[in-house]
Amino acid sequence: MGHLVTVVRGLYQRFRQLIHEAAKFGVVGVVGVLITNFGYALLHNTFGTGPVTAATIATIVATAVSYVANRYWSFRHRERTSVAREGTIFFVLNGIGLAIQDAVVAFNYYILGYGNNKAAEFIALNVGIALATVFRFWSYRRWVWAAPADPAGATAGGRQPQPASPAPQVPPMAPSANRQPAPVRNGDGHPPDLLHANGHRPSGQGTRRTG
């Protein structure tokens, strides 16, 4: 049991940021699903709007709410640029997500012919929402709100960077046993025992007297 707790704790520490983002994104997604389902039911069942049109309008409203919630809550710790740039990319990616969702709704209604089956419509709508949500979560983290640029912070997956390994220490080279000491030279650059051209020794190097 203790080993399992350690493993779970290690996984949590490794993917902590990803888990927190996914949880917040999930809450925002639930709110978006409620808005989408309520808007779809209101437009399609009450006002007789077509299923694809109703899903599109409801999703656009839910997308606007999701943008504000994700920017200022789910991904508030990530890199930010201008609202115009973020909003443009956000709505383009949501357009792709909407196309995924509408494709599922249209497949159920026009291909399978379950347009009069309320349970099938409900399932198709929410399967489309689920597939679109997975795409949105991945694309938001990649293109709308990128990971922080601080190398000391966590990475996109929530993992902490590992410190660099220290460079190996090279031991000092031992002096060679055959290495001869450098000869001692006097002030004029000649060895102390070398006679000058005039036959005299350098000054201070005269013959030692014996007593």
N, C-alpha and C positions, 0 to 999 in steps of 0.2 A: 504493500500500500504506500509506504514511504517513497519507494522508487517511482511509482506512478505519479505521486504528487510532485516529485522533483522534475520528472519529464514534462508534465503539464506546465509547471511553473517556467521551465526553460523555454518551452514553445511560446508561452505567453510573452515572456521577455523578448524573445526574438521577433515576434510578429505583433508586438503591442500596438504600434502605430496603425498598422493595417487593420487590426481588430477594432480599434476605436473608430477609425474612419468608416469601416463597413457598418458598425453598429449605428452611428449617426446617420449615415446614408440610408440605412434600412428604415429608420424612423421617418426620415423625410420621404422615403419611398412609400411607406404605408399611408402617409397623409396624401401623397400624390395619387395612390390607388383609390383612396376614398373619394377624392375629387373627381377622378376619371370615371369611376363607376356611377357616382351620383349624377355627374353631368351627362354621361351616356344614357342612363335611364331616363333622365329628365327630357333630353332632346329626342331620343328614339321612341320611347314609349308614350310620352306625353304629347310631344309636338309632331311626332311622325317623321322625324328626320331620318334619312338613310343611315344604315349602321356604320358605314365607313366615315361619312361626314360627321355623325355624332361622336364617334370615337376620336376623330381628328380635332374637333373643337374642344372636347373635354380634355384631351391630352395637352393642347396648347395652353389652356388655363392652368393645368397641373404643372406644366413645365415652367411657367413664369413663377409660380410659388416655389418650386423646387430650386430654381436658380438662386433666389434670394436666400433660402434656407441653407443651401450647400455652400454658398460663398461666405456667409457670415457665421456659419456654425460647423458644418461637416469638415470643410477644408480651409478653415480660417488660418491655420498655421502654415499653409503652403505659400509658394511664391505667388505674388499677385502682379497683374499688369493693369492696364486701363479697363474700365467697365465696358467700353466699346469693343475692345478686342476680345475680352472674356465672353461678353454676351454674344458676339457674332459666332465664335467657335462653339459656344454652348448650344446655341439654337441650331447650328448646322448639324452638330452631333445628335441633337435631339430629333432633328428631321430624319436622320438615318434610323434612330431608334423608333420613331413613329412609323417609318416605312416597314420596319420589321414587325411592329405590332399590327399595322393595318393588313399586312400580308397574311397574318394568321387569321384575322377576322374575316377577310375576304375569302380565304380558302375554306373556312367553315361555312360561310353564307352562300358562296357561288359555286364552289366545287363540290363540297359534300352535300349541299342542299339542306342544311339544318337551320335555315333562316327562321322557321317557326318554333324551333325548339329552344326555349329560354335557358335550359340548363346547358345546352351545347354552346349557345351564345356567351353565356357567363364564363364557361371554361375556356373558350377560344380567346375571349378578351383578356383574361388573366394569364393565360399561357403567353400571349403576345406581350403583355406587360412584363412578365418575368424575363423573357428573352431580351427585351429592350432594356430592362434594368441592368442586367449583367453587362451588356454592351456599354451603357452609359457610365456605369461605375468605372470600368476599365478605361474608357476614353477620357473621362473627366480627369483622372489622375495622371494620364499621359500627356494630354494636350491643353487642357483648360487651366488646371492648377498643378503645376509641376512640383517635384520634391524640393525642399529647401536647398539652397546652394551652399549652406554652411557645411564644410567637410566635417566639423566636429559634431554635427547633429545626426539624427537617425536617417537612414536611407529610406527609400520609398517603401520597402518591405518592412520597415520598423526595426531593422537590425542595426546595431551599433558598429561603427567601423573598428577593425582590429588595429592595435598599434603596430607600427613597423618594427621589424626585428632589428636589434642593434647590429652594426657591422662587426664581423669577427675581428678580434684583436690579434695582430701579428706579433709574435714574441720577438724581442730584440735579438739580433744576430750575435752569437757568442764570438769573441775575438779568436782568431786563428792562432794555433800554437806556433806556426812557422812565420807569423807576421813579425817583421823587424821594426823596431821603433824608428821613427824619423830622426835623421841625424841633427844634432844641435849645431846651429850656425851662429857666428858672431855678428856684430853690427854691420860688417860690410858684405855679408852674404856668403862668406867662405867658411868651410869647416874650421874649427879652432886649431887643428894640428897641421893645416896646410900652410907651407911657406910661401911668402910673397915672392915676386920676381926678384927683389933685391936680396933675397936670402934670409930675411928676418921674419920672425914670427909676428903675428898680429900683436898689437899693444895689449898688455895685461896677460899675455900668454908666454912670458919669458921662462927661461930654464929655471927649474926649481933649484934653489941652493941647498946644499947639504951642510950640516953643521960640522 
